[in-house]
Amino acid sequence: MDFRDLEKYSSAVTLSDMEVFVFPELMYSLVLANIMSPAIWKWRDQDCFKKLEGKSPWRRLMRMRQYIMDEYEFNLDLNTWGLTHKDIEMRRFKPWLSPEQIARSNALFGYEGDKYYFDVDIRRHFGLDQYEGDIIPYWKTETVEAMNAFRLKEGYNTGAGECVSLSTLYAAAAFIICGIPLDDIYMVLTPLHSQNYIDIQDGVITNNRRLVTKSMWFNGTEISNKAQRAIRNEQVTIVAHSTGQIHCLYPDATIDRRVYEQFCAMLRGYLSAELNALNVANFLRSNPKYNRHFQFCRYRRGERMFIKAEVLFGYEHGSRFRIYDETFEKLLDEVNSEDYSPYKHNDRICCEQLMAFIEYEKIDIHNPDDRYKLARFISPFVPEAEQWVADLLDFLHIEPKLPKAEDKQFHRVEPIVLNPDWSREEVIDYLERMRDTSPVADLAFYAYRDMARCDWRPFVKAAIERSPVSAEKTEPMTAEQIHSWLTGLPGASIYDGTRLAQPDEVANYHTGDGIEKAFLMASVLSRRGEQKTFTLTIRPDKAKLTCPDGKSWEYPSTKGLRADIHIDENGCTVETS
């Protein structure tokens, strides 16, 4: 394993957002690691999912959405995984991307978002302004086990994870719980967000803990507007799929070109809505500044009655009924009689009148001549008529900034083909067989952390070099105090079998197997400069860390692993038997 492979494979262990950006194949590797994990398969035993056995993938997906919302929260605490330095990370990634390329595409390195993205500074919005100069947070992506382990942290009652963690959780769970083929799941990353597009019915986009159907995407609510922000305003940096991936900066792509072009067409279709009464109402809901120019009309006891748009939208709050959908008449019935007027408001246009014009003239919002015609029609009532029409078009159609297929060289790789009917064991056996021909499958085992199936060197490199939380939490302690603290922690790993947690997971969740505790001790002492050379003797029932000066610390283990690892400033050597 040369230094480039060691950097990539160790990144599969730590999975920071920076590492996923530089090594895009890691995104799908984490999905596969979560699919191999027993954690999500256990969801099948929940009554809520047992009741849906044999039901459609759509029914199960909608139920799974509620399950994820109940069991996980969105975590944007940037201090969760500690701090690092820009210059250190830039040096790490220089063989792959220049500092300028990274800065243009990653929030931690200077990316500030499209100038129209937020009304506030993008770094302040995400809390990045608290880090001055060269210091940046180590924004790590969690495995499903690490997400579940947030329950062990003070202040958390459920699992938690950031956006990339939640998107990989959704992708894995959609396959395991809903039976949705991996072919139908596309992972979409931008500099500030990670979402999935699922090809089911009219399409679904995941947004942190939520699912957004096409009708929800265009309903004009605040939640839906927030879900749109990344795809509406940012460059898509990575699209990952079972056939491969494409990256905005790399000239080579491994995703099947035909599949990618189909995805681009599907996503554009999802992001475009027709001009009809419902979507005009949705637009006004999303842009309340225009409501003062509009009114709605209804017949009540044979007479025409009028109500101001902002008043009727006010009735939507706290109501299950919405303007211009199938519940519209019920919403109108909820309006107090004093809010109706028998007289038309002469300075406002009736939405019914507007829709009659649109339908009669067959207005195509994408046609410049039709947009001009529409603006002229509403101009007596809407002073900013041209802007209104432009905003309406912008609402109804989002053009995603996707990597351009014509700029890439496509290289076929072995696709990941998993059958939703397979058992977990069959999935793992298949991925094991794929390791020699699929780098993504091979990397998945490193993200999965199964040390009985992996080279130890990437795990050791990640543990020693990228565990800032361990150092921060033990800063006031001597080595013996750290040992005493570790000895007092529970001895259970958050990972099953022969899988191992990294030191920062032990430090954050206050539990760990003896091997994991020994790695934490080595990481802290190395980071402090107190010791740089160690021998870690791992046996099925214990782990012993020894320094050249004879100091040693021993912890019980239940992992059943065996290895002799020598660690120094040049890396590590490993003997297993």
ABEGO torsion letter per residue (X at the ends): XBAAAAAAAAAAAAGBAAAAAABAAAAAAAAAAAAABAAAAAAAABAAAAAABGBBAAAAAAAAAAAAAAABBBBABAAAAEBBBAAAAAAAAAAABBAAAAAAABAAAGBAEBAAABABBAAAAAGAAABBEABBBBBBBBBAAAAAAAAABBGBABBBBBAAAAAAAAAAAAAAAAGBBAAABBBBBBAABBBBBBBBEAEBBBBEABBBBAAAAAAGBAAAAAAAAAAAABBBABBBBAAEBBBAABABBABBAAAAAAAAAAAAAAABBBBBAAAAAAAAAABAAAAAABBBBBBBGGBBBBBBAAAAAAAABGBABBBGBAAAAAAAAABBAAABBABBBAABBBAAAAAAAAAAAGBBAABAAAAAAAAAAAAAABABAAAAAAAAAAAABBBBBBBBAAABBBBBBBBBBBBAABBAAAAAAAAAAAAAABAAAAAAAAAAGBAAABBAAAAAAAAAABBAAAAAAAAABBAAAAAAAAAABBABBABBEABBBBAAAAAAAGBEBAAAAAAAAAAAAAAAGABABBBBBBBAABBBBBBAAGBBBBBBBAAGBBBBBBBBAAEBBBBBX
